[in-house]
Amino acid sequence: MKLSRRTILQGASVLPFAVASFRMDALAQTAPSAPTPEVPPILFVHGNGDYDALWMTTLWRMESNGIARDRMLAINFTDPNARSDDKVEQAGRSSTEDQRRELAATIAELKRRTGAARVALVGSSRGGYAIRNVIKNGGAGDVSHAVLCGTPNHGVFATDDMPNSEFNGRGAFLRGLNEGESEVTPGVAFLTLRSDGMDKYAQADGRFIGKPGTATGVTVEGPELKGATNLVLGALDHREVAFHPRAFREIYKFIAGREPARIAIVPEQSVSLSGLVTGTPGGAPTNRPVAGATVDIFCVDPETGERKGNAVHSVKTGADGRWGPAQVDSSWSLEFVLASPNAPTTHIYRSPFPRSSGVVHLRAARPLGPADKDAGAVVMMSRPRGYFGLPRDVVLLDSKEPADVKPGVPTDSTATLRLPASEIGRNIVAQFGEERIVARLWPAAENRIAVAELTY
C-alpha cells in the first residue's frame, strides 16, 4: 500500500512499558488467543553488531497474540558488524553479500519448516539492508511483507567520501537499492518505521558519527522509502522503533491486518531459558559460539540482589556455545555468572522472565581498561533494546543520573559506575522507567564486572 503523504503517529508515551505494568496487565488478561494460521511465518533480522536476542520481547508479544512459536524465527548473523569497505574482506566482519546469502538461507529454512509459500520479514537498522537486498535480487517471490525499522535507507551519511561503505547514501550499494521511481520491489508490502528526530543515525549534523559540524546529507526522513507505507513513531530512538511496544503494534498490525489483541506479555506457567555464549575476538562482537565458558544461574532477592541458595543451573559450553535449558519461575530475579576464556567474569543481573526463550544469549563484559585502574568495583547498566534519553527518560544508577549519558538525542545504551573497594558487597539499583534491577558489587581486582541488563 502506498500512502500519498507521511502518516504521523505521535502523542503516545515514549517511556518503556514497566516490568510491573507488564506483570499486572498480563495477569489480568485471559490466555493468548488461538493460533492464527493466516498470518505468514515471521523472520526477524537484527542490525549492525547485534544479535537475535534483541527480538526476545517482540517474540513474546507475538506469542501473546496467538502466533505460534514455531512459526517465527530470528536470524543470528555470524559476523554482525559491517566492513569498513564493502568490497574488501575484513576479519570478523560481513559484507552486504554475506548477509544476503545468510538471510536467503534462513528464509528457505523457515519456509521448509512451516510449509509456507512466503514469509514476512522484519528488520532493525542494518537488517533492513539485508531484507531489501534479498527481495531485490531474486527473493521477492518468497516474501509477503517487509517491515524496516530505523533502517537508514538513504544512508547514515550521503557524501563523496567512503564510496564503498554500505552506509553511504551515495555509495554503490544504496544507489542500487534506491534506483528507480519507486524504491520498493513490486509484489511485496513494505512498511518503514522511523523516529521524529530522535534517531542518531538520521541526523543532518555529523556529530553522532564522529564528524561534528559536518553535513551528513541525510535527514530525519532518511529511513522512508518511496512506494512504502511510511510511519513516524514520535520520539522513539534508533533501536526503539524496532523493539518498543509502540513499534510492536505497527509491526503486528501491518503483517496480520488487524490490531493486536494485547500489547502486554502474557506470562507462562513454566519458563525454560537457553541461549548462546558469544564473544568479542579482536574487540568486535561476533555471534560465533564460545566453547569452554561456564554459566551459573542464581535466583536473587529483587530488593537486595543477594543470592537465594545455590545455583539453579550450571553448565560448561561445548563447541556449539549453547547453555540451557534452565527451568526458572516467572517471578524470579536472576543473576547469570558468565566465565568465558580470556574475559572478565561477568555477573549479569536480570528482571524476571515472564515467558520461555531460546535466545537468552550471554556475552562477557568488555575487559577492564585504563579508566577502571583505580576502581575497586565496576558496575554497568545496559539497555540492549534502546538508548538512554535525557531528559526524555527516567535513568538512575545508584540514585543518580549517569554522568556518561549525554542529553538530547539518545546515543548511549550503557552507563558505567566505578566505586572504591570499600563499597564491595553492597548493592546498586539500576532504574530505567519502571524497570528496576538490583545488582551486587564484585571486586575488580578479581577481574569481575557486574552488569544490570534491562529487558525493556
C-alpha positions as CSV (number, residue, x, y, z in Angstrom):
1,M,0.0,0.0,0.0
2,K,1.3,3.4,-0.9
3,L,0.4,6.5,1.1
4,S,0.3,9.8,-0.6
5,R,1.7,11.6,2.4
6,R,3.6,10.5,5.5
7,T,1.5,9.3,8.4
8,I,2.4,10.9,11.7
9,L,1.8,8.8,14.8
10,Q,2.6,10.8,17.9
11,G,1.3,11.6,21.3
12,A,1.9,8.1,22.7
13,S,4.1,7.8,25.7
14,V,7.7,7.1,24.8
15,L,8.6,5.6,28.2
16,P,9.1,1.8,28.1
17,F,6.3,-0.3,29.5
18,A,7.2,-1.1,33.1
19,V,8.0,-4.6,34.2
20,A,5.4,-4.2,36.9
21,S,2.9,-3.0,34.4
22,F,3.6,-5.9,32.2
23,R,3.0,-8.3,35.0
24,M,-0.2,-6.7,36.3
25,D,-1.7,-6.1,32.9
26,A,-0.7,-9.6,31.7
27,L,-2.2,-11.4,34.7
28,A,-5.4,-9.5,34.2
29,Q,-5.6,-10.8,30.6
30,T,-7.0,-14.1,29.6
31,A,-4.8,-16.7,28.0
32,P,-3.4,-16.0,24.5
33,S,-5.9,-16.4,21.7
34,A,-5.8,-19.4,19.4
35,P,-3.1,-19.5,16.7
36,T,-3.9,-17.6,13.5
37,P,-2.7,-19.6,10.6
38,E,-3.5,-16.8,8.1
39,V,-0.6,-14.8,9.4
40,P,2.5,-15.7,7.5
41,P,5.6,-17.0,9.3
42,I,7.7,-14.1,10.5
43,L,11.5,-13.8,10.3
44,F,13.2,-11.2,12.4
45,V,16.5,-9.6,11.3
46,H,18.8,-7.8,13.7
47,G,21.1,-4.8,12.9
48,N,24.8,-3.9,12.8
49,G,26.8,-5.5,15.7
50,D,23.6,-7.0,17.2
51,Y,22.1,-10.5,17.7
52,D,18.8,-12.2,17.5
53,A,18.2,-11.9,21.3
54,L,17.1,-8.3,20.8
55,W,13.8,-9.7,19.3
56,M,13.0,-11.6,22.5
57,T,10.3,-9.2,23.8
58,T,8.8,-8.9,20.3
59,L,8.6,-12.7,20.1
60,W,6.9,-12.8,23.5
61,R,4.3,-10.2,22.4
62,M,3.7,-12.1,19.2
63,E,3.2,-15.4,21.1
64,S,0.8,-13.5,23.5
65,N,-1.3,-12.7,20.4
66,G,-1.5,-16.3,19.3
67,I,1.4,-16.5,16.9
68,A,2.9,-20.0,17.3
69,R,6.5,-20.1,18.5
70,D,7.5,-22.5,15.7
71,R,6.1,-20.0,13.0
72,M,8.7,-17.4,14.0
73,L,12.5,-17.3,13.7
74,A,15.2,-14.7,14.4
75,I,18.4,-14.8,12.4
76,N,21.7,-14.6,14.2
77,F,24.2,-13.3,11.6
78,T,27.6,-15.0,12.0
79,D,29.6,-11.7,11.9
80,P,27.1,-8.9,12.5
81,N,29.4,-5.9,12.0
82,A,29.7,-4.3,8.6
83,R,33.0,-4.0,6.8
84,S,34.6,-0.5,6.5
85,D,34.8,-1.1,2.8
86,D,32.1,-3.5,1.5
87,K,34.4,-4.7,-1.3
88,V,37.4,-5.5,0.9
89,E,37.5,-8.6,3.1
90,Q,37.8,-7.8,6.8
91,A,38.3,-10.3,9.6
92,G,35.2,-10.8,11.8
93,R,33.0,-8.6,9.7
94,S,30.4,-9.2,7.0
95,S,29.7,-7.8,3.5
96,T,26.2,-7.0,2.2
97,E,26.6,-10.1,0.0
98,D,27.5,-12.2,3.1
99,Q,24.3,-11.0,4.8
100,R,22.2,-11.5,1.7
101,R,23.3,-15.2,1.5
102,E,22.7,-15.9,5.2
103,L,19.3,-14.3,5.1
104,A,18.2,-16.1,1.9
105,A,19.2,-19.5,3.5
106,T,17.3,-18.7,6.7
107,I,14.2,-17.7,4.6
108,A,14.4,-21.1,2.9
109,E,14.7,-22.8,6.3
110,L,11.6,-21.1,7.7
111,K,9.6,-21.9,4.6
112,R,10.7,-25.5,4.8
113,R,9.8,-25.7,8.5
114,T,6.4,-24.2,8.1
115,G,5.4,-25.3,4.6
116,A,4.5,-21.6,3.8
117,A,5.0,-20.2,0.3
118,R,6.0,-16.8,1.6
119,V,7.3,-15.3,4.8
120,A,7.2,-11.8,6.4
121,L,10.5,-10.1,7.2
122,V,11.0,-7.6,10.0
123,G,14.4,-5.8,10.2
124,S,16.1,-3.4,12.6
125,S,18.6,-0.9,11.2
126,R,21.2,-2.7,9.0
127,G,18.9,-5.7,9.0
128,G,16.7,-3.8,6.6
129,Y,19.5,-3.7,4.1
130,A,19.7,-7.5,4.0
131,I,16.0,-7.7,3.6
132,R,15.9,-5.2,0.7
133,N,18.9,-6.9,-0.9
134,V,17.3,-10.3,-0.8
135,I,14.0,-9.1,-2.1
136,K,15.5,-7.0,-5.0
137,N,17.9,-9.8,-6.0
138,G,15.6,-12.7,-6.7
139,G,13.8,-13.2,-3.4
140,A,10.6,-11.2,-3.9
141,G,8.5,-14.4,-4.5
142,D,9.5,-15.7,-1.1
143,V,8.4,-12.6,0.9
144,S,4.9,-11.2,1.6
145,H,5.8,-8.3,3.9
146,A,8.9,-6.3,4.6
147,V,9.0,-4.1,7.7
148,L,12.1,-1.9,8.0
149,C,12.6,-0.3,11.5
150,G,15.0,2.6,11.6
151,T,16.8,1.3,8.5
152,P,19.0,4.2,7.1
153,N,17.6,3.6,3.7
154,H,19.3,6.7,2.3
155,G,22.4,6.4,4.3
156,V,23.8,7.3,7.7
157,F,25.7,9.9,5.5
158,A,25.5,10.7,1.8
159,T,28.8,12.2,0.7
160,D,31.5,11.6,-1.9
161,D,34.0,10.0,0.5
162,M,33.9,6.3,1.5
163,P,32.1,5.3,-1.7
164,N,32.2,1.6,-0.8
165,S,30.6,2.0,2.6
166,E,27.2,0.3,2.6
167,F,26.0,3.2,4.9
168,N,26.8,5.9,2.3
169,G,23.7,7.0,0.6
170,R,25.7,7.9,-2.5
171,G,27.6,4.6,-2.5
172,A,27.1,1.8,-5.0
173,F,25.1,-0.4,-2.6
174,L,22.4,2.0,-1.6
175,R,22.2,3.6,-5.1
176,G,21.5,0.1,-6.4
177,L,18.7,-0.4,-3.9
178,N,17.1,3.0,-4.4
179,E,17.3,3.4,-8.1
180,G,14.0,3.9,-10.0
181,E,10.9,6.0,-9.4
182,S,9.7,3.6,-6.7
183,E,12.2,2.4,-4.1
184,V,10.4,-0.8,-3.3
185,T,10.0,-4.1,-5.1
186,P,6.5,-4.8,-6.6
187,G,4.6,-7.7,-5.1
188,V,5.9,-7.2,-1.5
189,A,4.1,-5.0,1.0
190,F,6.6,-2.5,2.5
191,L,6.4,-0.6,5.8
192,T,9.0,1.7,7.3
193,L,9.0,2.9,10.9
194,R,11.1,5.9,11.9
195,S,11.6,8.4,14.7
196,D,10.6,12.0,14.7
197,G,14.1,13.4,15.2
198,M,15.5,11.1,17.9
199,D,17.3,8.6,15.7
200,K,21.1,9.2,16.0
201,Y,21.6,7.7,12.5
202,A,19.2,10.1,10.8
203,Q,20.7,13.4,11.6
204,A,21.8,16.3,9.4
205,D,24.9,17.0,11.5
206,G,27.7,14.5,11.7
207,R,28.3,14.8,15.4
208,F,26.7,11.4,16.0
209,I,29.1,9.7,13.6
210,G,32.2,11.4,14.9
211,K,32.2,14.4,12.5
212,P,30.7,17.3,14.4
213,G,29.8,20.3,12.3
214,T,30.0,18.3,9.0
215,A,26.8,17.9,7.0
216,T,25.8,14.3,6.5
217,G,23.5,14.8,3.6
218,V,20.7,12.9,5.3
219,T,17.6,14.0,7.2
220,V,15.2,12.5,9.8
221,E,13.2,11.3,6.8
222,G,16.1,9.1,5.6
223,P,14.5,5.8,6.6
224,E,11.4,6.4,4.4
225,L,11.0,4.8,1.0
226,K,9.1,5.9,-2.0
227,G,6.3,3.4,-2.6
228,A,6.2,2.2,1.0
229,T,3.8,2.9,3.9
230,N,5.9,5.2,6.0
231,L,5.0,5.8,9.7
232,V,6.6,8.1,12.2
233,L,6.5,6.8,15.8
234,G,7.2,10.0,17.7
235,A,10.3,10.5,19.9
236,L,11.5,6.9,19.9
237,D,15.2,6.3,19.4
238,H,17.0,4.3,16.7
239,R,16.5,0.9,18.5
240,E,13.1,1.6,20.0
241,V,11.5,2.0,16.5
242,A,12.1,-1.8,16.3
243,F,11.8,-3.1,19.9
244,H,9.4,-0.7,21.7
245,P,5.8,-1.8,22.4
246,R,4.7,1.0,20.1
247,A,6.7,-0.5,17.3
248,F,5.3,-4.0,18.0
249,R,1.8,-2.7,17.5
250,E,2.6,-1.4,14.0
251,I,4.6,-4.5,13.0
252,Y,1.8,-6.8,14.1
253,K,-1.0,-4.7,12.5
254,F,0.8,-4.5,9.2
255,I,1.5,-8.2,8.9
256,A,-1.7,-9.6,10.5
257,G,-4.0,-7.0,9.0
258,R,-5.6,-6.2,12.4
259,E,-4.8,-4.7,15.8
260,P,-3.1,-6.9,18.3
261,A,-5.5,-8.2,21.0
262,R,-2.9,-7.1,23.6
263,I,0.4,-5.3,24.0
264,A,1.2,-6.8,27.4
265,I,3.2,-10.0,27.6
266,V,1.2,-12.9,28.9
267,P,3.2,-14.9,31.5
268,E,3.7,-18.7,31.1
269,Q,3.3,-21.1,33.9
270,S,6.6,-22.8,33.2
271,V,9.6,-20.9,31.9
272,S,12.6,-22.5,30.2
273,L,15.6,-20.4,29.2
274,S,18.5,-21.2,27.0
275,G,20.9,-19.4,24.7
276,L,24.3,-19.0,23.2
277,V,27.6,-17.7,24.7
278,T,29.4,-15.4,22.2
279,G,32.5,-13.2,22.4
280,T,34.4,-10.2,21.0
281,P,37.6,-11.5,19.4
282,G,39.7,-8.6,18.4
283,G,37.3,-6.3,20.1
284,A,34.5,-6.8,17.5
285,P,31.3,-8.6,18.6
286,T,30.5,-11.7,16.7
287,N,27.8,-14.3,17.0
288,R,30.3,-17.2,16.8
289,P,30.0,-19.7,19.7
290,V,32.4,-19.7,22.6
291,A,33.4,-23.1,23.9
292,G,34.6,-23.7,27.5
293,A,32.6,-21.0,29.1
294,T,30.8,-21.7,32.4
295,V,27.3,-20.4,33.1
296,D,25.8,-20.4,36.6
297,I,22.3,-19.0,37.3
298,F,21.1,-17.9,40.7
299,C,17.7,-16.8,41.9
300,V,18.3,-13.5,43.7
301,D,16.3,-11.2,46.1
302,P,14.8,-8.4,43.9
303,E,15.4,-5.9,46.7
304,T,19.0,-6.7,47.6
305,G,20.5,-8.7,44.8
306,E,21.5,-11.4,47.4
307,R,21.5,-15.0,46.2
308,K,18.8,-17.3,47.4
309,G,20.6,-20.5,47.8
310,N,22.7,-22.5,45.4
311,A,22.8,-22.2,41.6
312,V,19.6,-23.3,39.9
313,H,21.5,-24.2,36.8
314,S,25.2,-24.7,36.0
315,V,26.8,-25.7,32.7
316,K,30.0,-25.6,30.7
317,T,29.6,-24.8,27.0
318,G,30.7,-27.2,24.3
319,A,31.8,-26.4,20.8
320,D,28.3,-25.1,19.9
321,G,28.5,-22.5,22.7
322,R,25.0,-23.4,23.9
323,W,23.8,-23.3,27.5
324,G,20.5,-24.5,29.0
325,P,17.7,-25.3,29.2
326,A,17.3,-23.9,32.7
327,Q,13.9,-24.1,34.4
328,V,13.0,-21.0,36.3
329,D,10.0,-19.3,37.8
330,S,8.5,-16.3,36.1
331,S,8.7,-14.3,39.3
332,W,12.4,-14.8,39.9
333,S,15.0,-12.1,39.5
334,L,18.2,-13.8,38.2
335,E,21.9,-13.5,38.3
336,F,23.8,-15.1,35.4
337,V,27.5,-15.6,36.2
338,L,29.5,-16.0,32.9
339,A,33.1,-17.0,33.0
340,S,34.5,-17.0,29.4
341,P,38.0,-17.7,28.4
342,N,40.2,-14.6,28.3
343,A,37.4,-12.3,29.5
344,P,36.2,-10.8,32.8
345,T,33.9,-12.9,35.0
346,T,30.6,-11.1,34.3
347,H,27.7,-11.1,36.8
348,I,24.6,-10.3,34.8
349,Y,21.5,-9.3,36.8
350,R,18.1,-9.5,35.0
351,S,14.5,-8.8,35.7
352,P,12.1,-11.8,35.9
353,F,11.5,-13.6,32.5
354,P,7.7,-13.9,32.0
355,R,8.0,-16.4,29.2
356,S,10.4,-19.0,27.8
357,S,13.1,-18.0,25.4
358,G,15.9,-19.8,23.5
359,V,17.7,-16.5,22.7
360,V,18.9,-15.5,26.2
361,H,22.4,-15.0,24.8
362,L,25.4,-14.2,27.1
363,R,28.5,-12.2,26.2
364,A,31.2,-11.3,28.6
365,A,31.6,-7.6,29.5
366,R,34.4,-5.6,27.9
367,P,37.8,-6.0,29.5
368,L,38.8,-3.8,32.4
369,G,40.8,-0.9,31.0
370,P,42.8,2.2,32.0
371,A,39.7,4.0,33.1
372,D,39.0,1.3,35.6
373,K,42.5,1.1,37.1
374,D,41.7,2.9,40.3
375,A,38.2,1.3,40.8
376,G,37.6,-1.3,43.4
377,A,34.4,-2.3,41.7
378,V,32.8,-1.6,38.3
379,V,29.1,-1.9,37.5
380,M,27.4,-1.3,34.2
381,M,23.8,-0.6,33.3
382,S,22.9,-1.8,29.8
383,R,19.8,-1.3,27.6
384,P,20.2,-3.5,24.5
385,R,16.7,-2.7,23.0
386,G,17.0,1.1,23.2
387,Y,19.1,4.0,24.3
388,F,19.0,6.2,27.4
389,G,17.4,9.6,26.6
390,L,17.9,12.5,29.0
391,P,15.6,14.3,29.9
392,R,13.2,12.0,28.0
393,D,13.6,9.0,30.3
394,V,14.0,8.2,34.0
395,V,17.5,6.9,34.1
396,L,19.1,6.3,37.5
397,L,22.2,4.4,38.5
398,D,22.8,4.3,42.3
399,S,20.1,7.0,42.7
400,K,21.8,9.4,40.2
401,E,21.5,10.2,36.6
402,P,24.6,8.6,35.0
403,A,27.3,11.1,34.2
404,D,28.3,9.3,31.0
405,V,24.8,9.5,29.4
406,K,24.7,12.5,27.1
407,P,21.4,14.6,27.0
408,G,19.4,15.3,23.9
409,V,19.2,12.7,21.0
410,P,19.6,9.3,22.7
411,T,23.0,7.9,21.8
412,D,24.1,5.8,24.8
413,S,22.9,2.3,25.6
414,T,25.3,1.7,28.5
415,A,26.3,3.6,31.6
416,T,29.2,2.8,33.9
417,L,29.8,3.4,37.6
418,R,33.2,3.0,39.3
419,L,33.4,2.7,43.1
420,P,36.1,2.2,45.7
421,A,36.9,-1.2,47.1
422,S,35.3,-0.2,50.4
423,E,31.9,-0.3,48.6
424,I,32.3,-4.0,47.6
425,G,29.5,-6.2,48.9
426,R,26.7,-3.6,48.8
427,N,24.0,-3.4,46.1
428,I,23.4,-0.9,43.3
429,V,20.0,-0.1,42.0
430,A,19.7,0.4,38.2
431,Q,16.4,2.1,37.2
432,F,15.0,2.8,33.7
433,G,11.4,4.0,33.6
434,E,9.7,1.5,35.9
435,E,12.1,-1.4,35.3
436,R,14.3,-1.8,38.4
437,I,17.3,-4.2,38.7
438,V,19.4,-4.6,41.9
439,A,22.9,-5.7,41.3
440,R,25.8,-6.5,43.7
441,L,29.3,-5.1,43.5
442,W,32.2,-7.5,42.8
443,P,35.9,-7.0,43.2
444,A,37.6,-5.6,40.1
445,A,40.8,-6.9,41.4
446,E,39.4,-10.4,40.7
447,N,38.7,-9.4,37.1
448,R,34.9,-9.2,37.8
449,I,32.3,-6.8,36.4
450,A,28.6,-6.5,37.3
451,V,26.0,-5.7,34.6
452,A,22.4,-4.7,35.2
453,E,20.9,-5.7,31.9
454,L,17.5,-4.2,31.2
455,T,14.9,-6.3,29.4
456,Y,12.7,-3.5,28.3
